[in-house]
Amino acid sequence: MRMRLGEWRLRPSIVVLFIAMVLPVFTAAIWAGYVSLERMARSQAEESVDRARVETIGHTEALVDPIASLVRVSSRLAAEQPEFFRQDRALPTMLEVLSHSPTISSVYVGFADGSYRMALRVPPKVKIHGKDPPPITLYANRWIDRSAKSPLEVYTFLDTSSQVLGTSTATTTYDPRVRAWYKDAVEKKGLITSNPYIYATTGLPGITVAMPFMVKGQVGGVVAIDILMDSLSHFLKARLVSPNSLSLIVDRDGLIVAHSDASQVLKRDVAGALSRVRINELKDPLPALAFGERGAHKQAQFNFMHRGDEYVAMFAPFPPEFGKAWDVVIVTPLEDFVGEASANNRQLLLMGLVAIGLQVLVIYALSRRIARPLEQLEQQVQDVQDFKTTHSEPVRSRIREISSLATSVGTLQGAITAFSAFVPRELVRQLIATGHKLELGGRSQFLTVMFTDLEAFSTLTEITPAQELLDRVSHYFDVVTRATIVEKGTLDKFIGDGVMAFWGAPAQLEDHAYHACVAALRIQRGMDKLNADYAERGIPPLRVRVGIHSDAVLVGNMGAPDRMSYTVMGDGVNLAARLEGTNKEFGTNICISHAVFREAGERLWIRRIGVVTVKGRRQDLQVYELMGLKDGDPELLATPQIIRLCEMTNKAYASFEDGDIGQARQRFIEITEAFPGDPLALAMIAKCKTTDDEVITV
């Protein structure tokens, strides 16, 4: 074929188009990937910071709230039993509170008269009255009795089993009433949480949760629990947003409450005294820088630059109901999140460039192998377009798509020839697939033939408008056609309101009798659905009768050289048509012959109709009604009622066949009682009245 102006050759076109398509897409993909990864990294950083904020506040509340509940319960107990905590019997209760959480340092009660009882967890290396406690000391009971002129402070040391290890007694000036936790609780007249401070007893940092109790309308004292702050620092360290991030909690004065680096919570002055660290005294300047940037931003989370690096910072206050003006402060370098994304982008860019170079070389080589067979196929398609039936040399290619295309073009050439002589289309497809020659002739073959017909079609044509009749018959034909095709049958022809189909040719088919029976059941189920739709619209239903027979028939191309039909003929075909008419005599839907029963009966639920005489045949014929499948498509399986009907009918017919007409008649009557109006049972009852072994002629 000559090239027209503006047309390109295939080989260079493939390479040029490939480069033109791939390069922009690749560039856009790399850029989009870079932007997307960086955006995702930023989003991940922000989400991680926010998640850390929620977890930190939640953990702190979860740490304090249960202990606040313990303080409330203990305060109520002290109010109800004012002398309880003054006595040693209170010690087990206080030790139980201590065991509630390892973060509880001590539990104590300060009384209005200045007396004081404390149960505390004794940390290592702590001196009591200037001396070391006994070696295995775990707890201590501290008691100060202010009833004496010279108050004494008594420590009782206990082991893990609460056994007494020893005591230590000394004079004391300690007065709980002057302590901040006592005065704040009395002043508020309710639960308070103190600011962090260094415990006088243990020298450890912590907070106090305290609540007063009332005795006869007066303050009887204050119950308090000390909570160590080092657990919060450990939590912050375990929940770092990224490897180089910082997390801390600060109060309104900028003093550190907890830090992911626990060593930065406290500092020691020249005299050796411990005090809390301020945010601007931290070794790492980032929190202080973020604190300074906070005023320039109107939101809790913001980004700021330091020495060329970008950081994400968040200042999140604790909720008001927590009762403390604390902030969660999180600072994390953005590089911790985008660094990996940037490295991935660089690697992706390098790999992409190498891949494009290799692909250009491969595409160039493949274009040479693709072009020639495609040019040959182009000529063959042109021949098909011109309805030329001459067969060209087959095109060969190692490329699967081209090879498949070549096969398809060859098949198309054969199909054009076949379609000029055969209908219906599905039959032509099968003939092409099986390689049948387009010439007159046939052969004898054992097949299964099916006829269908509409009951009372003549009456229907008289009372139904032409267009409506056409629509209804077309729907019926569609149901039959679909069922036949699904079950691999060959649709032969439409005969008025009847349809003829057969199984086993032109393509060989195992179990063709069974497939024909399944198709018949599909037709009945399809008509049930169609009739249900008719019923909703007030249209009378259509009842289809089916006859199926398996026999050796002549199958092949019948007719004249210029007009032929692929069909079947013979006595077996006539018998299948007669079986369709047998339904009229017994009121049944699907009649099958004994030959069909012999081929597929073990997979079907059937009931015997009897021995009938077919016009034109000398031999009688055993006929059955097909009711359903024993296995297979759930929609076609026989229901328990159908199975029962089959069993009752076959049992009744066995009596009839044995000559016990009375018992047979009684059993058929029982069928009509169980299944009122069953036409086959009614027909057999009538037959039992007239003769003992008469056969019916159809």
C-alpha positions, 0 to 999 in steps of 0.5 A: 500500500502506498503511504499518504501524505502525513502518514508515518512509518511504524518503526520510527513512530514507535520509538519517537512516540515512546520517548515523547510519551515516557519522558514527560510522564516520567518527569511529571511522576518524579516531580509529583513523587517528590512533592507528594513524598515531602508533603506526606513527610510533613503531614506525618511529622505534624500527625506524629507531633499531634499524636504525641501531644494526645498521648502525653496529656492522656498518660498524665491524666491517666497517671493522676486521675486514679490517684486523685480517686484514691485521695477522695476515698481516703479523705472520706474514710478519714472523715467517717473514722477520724481516729483511723489514721492515728492508729497503726491499724491504718498502715495496711490500708496505706501500704495497699494504696502504695502498691497501687502504682510504682509512681506513688512515693508516699501516702500521708495524713496531716491532722489539724493538731499537727500530728502526722502519719506517712507510709512511704516507699523507701528509695535506695541510698536515702538516710533516715535521721542521718542513718541508713535504714535496715538493708532490705527495707522497702516501706517505712511508717512515719508517725509524729504525735503532737500531743506531747510537749516535745514531739517525736518522729518515729520511723518503723521500717518494713520489708516486702512482707510488711514485717518490722525490721527496726525503728528510728526515733528522733525529735522533730520540728516538722509541722504538716500544717505549714506545708503548702499542700496542707494549706492549699487543700484547706484553702480550696476546701477540695482536691488540689494538685500541687506544682512539682517540688522536691520532696523533703523526705526523699529528695526526689521531684514529684507532685502532691494530690491532696484533699481535706476531710471534715470532722464535726464541721471543722477541718480534721486534716488533709489526706495526700499522696505523692507522685514521682515525676520521673515516670513522666520523663520515662514516658516522654523518652519512650514516645519520642516523635523521631530520633532527634526530637525533644518532648517536655512538660513545662508549667506557666513559669517555664519550669520543667515538669518532665523531660524526655531526658530525665537528667535535665529536670533538676539542677544542683547549685554550688551548695549542692541543693537541688532545684528545678530547671527553667526552659531557658536553662536547658542544654539544648536551646531548641525548646527555648527558641521555640518558646520565643517563636511561639509569640510570632505564631497564632497557632499551637503547632508551627514550623521555625528555622534554626541554623538552616534546618527546619523544625516542627514545634507544638505547645499544647496546654493541658485541659482546664479540668486537669487543674494545672496550667501545664504545656506539652512542648514537642520540638522535632527536626523535619529532616527526620521525616523528609530525609528518607523521602529525599533519598528515595527521590534521588534513587528513583530519579537515577533508576528512572533515567537508566530504565528509560535508556534501556527501554529506548534500545529495547523498543528500537529492536522490538519495533523492527520485529513488530513492523513486518508481521503487522504489515502482513496482517494489514494486507490480510485485514484489507482482504477481509474488508474486501470480502476476499476469501482467499487464504493468505500465508499465515503470519508468524511472530514470537510476540504473543499479541501479534501471533494471537492477532494473526490467528484471529485474522485467519479465523475472521476470514473463515467466519466471513465465508461461514456467515454467508451460508449459515445461521444462527450465529452460534451454530456458525461459531461451532462449525468454525471451531470444529472445522466442518466443511461447508458442503452438503452431507451428514453422518449418523450420530447419537445425539439428544434432541429437544422440542419446546412449544407454547401451550394454547398458542392458537388461543393466545394469537386470537386474543393478544394484539400483534405487537404484544404477541411478538414481544411475549414470544420474543421473550420466550425465545430469548429464555430458550435460546439463553438456556440452550447456549449456556448448556452448550446446545445447538439451536437449530430452528424456530418453528412457529411458537416451537424451538428445536435444539440438539446436543452433541454436534457439531462439537462433541459433548460428553453427557449431552443428554444431561445438558439437554435436561439441565437446559429444559429446567433452565427454561422452566425456571426462566419462564417462572421468572418471566411469568412472575413479571407478567403477573405483576402487570396483569398479563396471562402467563405462558406455559412451555412444554418440552420433549427430550429424546436421545437417539441416533440421528442424521446430522449435517448440512442439509438442503441445496448447494446454494442454501443449506442448513446444519440440522438433524433428521430421523425417527429420533427427531420425530419422537422428540417432537411427539414427546413434547405433545405428550405433556398435553395428555398428562398436564406435565411440563418436561417429558423425557424418553427412556433413552434420556433416562438411561443416559442421565437418569441417575443425576435427575429427579424424575417420575414415571408417566407410563408406557405410551404408544407413539403414532407411527411406531410399533414399539411402546415407549416408556416416558418420564417427567423431569422434575429437577436435579440431584446436584449442580446449580442450586436454582435447579435442585429439586425441592423436598416437596418435589422429591416427595412427589417423585417418590410417591409417584414412582411408588404408585406406578410400581404398584400399577406396573405390578398389576395391583391396580387397586393399590396403585389407584389408592396411592395416586389418590394419596398424591392428589391429597398431598399435592391437590390438582396434580395432573399426572396423578389425576390422569393415572387415577382415571386410567386405573378405573378403565383398564389394568394395563392399557397403554395411551396413544399419542 
